[in-house]
Amino acid sequence: MNLYKNKTILITGASSGIGEAFAIELDKLGAKLVLTARSADKLNNLADKMNDAIVISGDLSNPEFPKQLYNDIKAKNINIDILINNAGFGFSGLFLDSKIENYKEMINLNICSLIDLTHLFLNDMISNKSGGIINISSLASFQPMPYFSVYAATKAFVTSFTIGLYEEYRNHNIKVLGVCPGYTKTNFNKRAVMTENNHATGYIMTAEAVAKQSLKAYEKNRYLLINGFSNKIARFIFRILPQKMGLKISKMVLKKGIEKGQW
């Protein structure tokens, strides 16, 4: 059974990376798509290649845009069956190496817009007695991460919120899934003001693999997915380690990566 055929699905951060991969895969499965991100040109180019997709571009780090996006969708008489909260960004370095405005923008995008959109569309889903939400978090949500302190904290919020939401609404015919990939080949960190050598250049999984695994997990009514076997092992190891040891290992690995220009 194709769970996604003829379903209307809103994807945030759809212009590249995991969001784009979700759009491509869901288009193959016959879904109707609403795509949003900052880059209207990229979204329009993507939508032009799809069977049934519309574009509503905007910046979700702007506190006003989530409600505007919701109102624009309602004005078009579109009912969202599944919301994929994918938009987000992060960057590495010492906490004081970046301006506070960058952190506020990250928090607005990674947390506040996700909460706003979930609150708006979940209300409609409850009224319709069906629907689903997929929140893209991160493996970083399970372990405080030196040099990624704010990003990891935002993702810890997303994972915790998603699991709680699942339990609240699982008996209301609402599916809720939190997705926790490790480092993935995306442009998530390019949103920040960064130097040429301050973003990750390697990756563990492709965005396409993350999207496909996530859709399968959603079909199976799972509430949490850690993408990839190696990431599951990493999660297990850090779970049993004393926190101080985990912090030291994280700091050592991340600092070495930053020095080599890998993060």
N, C-alpha and C positions, 0 to 999 in steps of 0.2 A: 504493500500500500504506500502510495506517495503522499506523505503528510503535508507537503508544501504546495502541491498543485492548486492553482487558483487562490491561494492565500495571499493576502496583501501584507507585505513585510516592509517595515521601516528599518533602514540600516544607517546608522550614524558613522561618520568617518569613512564614507564609502568610496572616496576618490583614490585610495591606494591601500596597499598592505592587506591586512586581514579583512577589512571592510569590503574592499574590492573583490577579494576572493569569495566572500560570502555572496556578493551580488552575482558573480559569474556562475557559481554553483547553483544558486537558487533560480536563476534564469533558466538553466538547463532543466531544472525540475518543474518548471511551469509556474513559478510564483509571479505575482504582480508586485513590483518593487517601487518603493519611495526612497530615493537616495538623497542624503544630505551630507555636506562637508563645506569647508570654506571655498574650495576651488570649483567654481561653476563650470569652467572650461573642461576640466578633467571629468567632472560628473556628466556633462552633456555628451562628451566623447564616449564615455562608458555606456550611457543610456541609449545612444544611437545604435549600439551594437546589440541591444537587447530586444526581446519580444514585447515586453510590457513594463516600461519603467518611466517614472517621472522624476524630475529634479527639483528640489527646493534647497537652494544653497544658503549658507549662513554660518556664522561663527558661534559655536556652542559654548565658548568661553565667555561670551557676552551674556550676562544674566537675563537679558530680555529675550534672547532668541528662542529658548525652549518653548515658551508660551506662544510666541509668534509662529513657530513651526507647527505647533499643535493647532492653532487657529487656522493657519493656511490649509492644513490637511482637512480639517472639518469643513472649511469653506468649499472645498472641492468634493464634498460628500464622500470622502474616503474613510472607510473603517479599517483600522489597523488590527490585523489578527496576531502578528508577532512583532515585537520590538526587539531589535538587536542594538544594544548600547555598546558600540565599539569605539567611538571617538575617544582619543586620549593621547597624551604624549609624556615623555620623561627625558631627563638628561642627567649626566653624571658630574661629579666633582664635589669639592668641599662645600658645605652648606653656605658659607659666606662668600663663595666665589660667584654666586649669581644674585641678581637683584630680587628684592622681595616681590616686585611686580610679576616676575616670572613664576614664582611659586604660587602667587594668588591666581594667576592665569591657569596654572596646572590644576590647582584645587577646583577652580570653577568648572574646568572641562572634565576632569577625571571623576569628580564627585558630584558637584552641584547640578550640572546639567543632567547627569544620569538619574539623580533623585527626582528632579523636576519632570523629566520625560516619563519616568516610571510612574510617578504619582498621577500624571495627567492621563496616560493611556491605560494604566491598570484600572482606573475608575470606569472607563468605558468597557474594558474587558469583563469586569464584574457585572456590569449591567447586561452585557451580551451573554454572560454565563459561559464564556470560553475565551481563550487567548493564551499568549505565552511571551516570556521575556528571556532573552539571552544576554547576560552581562559579561563583557570581556574583561577579566581581571588579569592576574599574572602569577607566576610561580613566586615572584617577589613578595606576594601578599602574605606568605607564610613565615618569612624570616626578616627581621629588621636588617637593613642593608646600609652599611657605611658607604658614603659617596653617592648613594641613591636614596637617601633618608626620606625625603618628602615623597618621591614617587612610590617607594615601597609602602609608605604609610597610606597613601591614597588608595592603593590597590588592596591593602589590608581592610580598609573600610568597605571597598566594593565586595570583596569575598564574604565578609561577615554580614553585610547587609543582604546580599543575595541569598545566603543560606537561611537567614531569619525569615526573609520574604517567602521563600519556598515553603517553610513550615506553616506560615500564616495562611497561605492561600492554596495549598495542595489539595484541599478538599472542596475547592470552589471551581474545579475544572480549569485551573490556571497552571500552566507549566512554567517553571522557573529554573534556569540553568546558569551556573557560574562557570566560566571557562578560564583556566589558568595555564596558559602556555608559558614555556621558558622563553629564552631569547629567540625571536623569530625575525625572518628577513622582512622588515617593514620600514616605513619612514617615520615611525612614531616619535623618534627623538629629534627629528629635523625641525619640529615646531619651535624648539627653544633657540635662544641666542647662543650659539656655540661656535667653537673654533673648528677648523678643518679636522683636527686630530682628536676631537672630543666626542665623537659618536662611534657607536659600535660598527665594526665592519664585517664581522663574522656572524654566523647564525647557526642555530641547531635545527630548526624546522622551517619548512616553507609555509607561507600564509595559506596556500591551497590545502596543505595537509591539516592545518589547524581548523580551517573552515569545515572540511569534510568530516573530521572527527567530531566536531561540535554538533553538526546537524544530526549525525548518527546518535550521539549521546542524548540530544533533545528528544529524538524519536523514542528512545528507550526510557523516557521519564526520569533521567538522572538529574540530580540537582547540582553536582559538582564534577568537573572534568579537569584532570591534570594531563595535559597533552604530552604524549611521548613517554616511552619506558624509562629513558635516562632521567627525565624530570621527576617521574614517580620515585625513582631510587633516591634522587637528591632530596626530595621532600621527606622521605622516610629517614634518611641519615640525619638531616637537620632536626627532625622531630625528636630523635632519641639522644642527640648530643646535648650536653649542658649549654645553656644559652650563651655564656661567656665564650665557650669554645667555638660555638657557631659563629659568633660575632667576629672572633679573631680570624677564622678561616675565610669568612666573607670579605673582611677587610683586606686580607692578604691577596686573595684572588682578584678582587675588584681593583685594588691599587695597582697590581701588576698589569692588569688589562688596560687601565688608564695610561700608565707609563708607556705602554706599547702602542697606544693609539687605537686600541680595540674597543673602547667604550667612550 
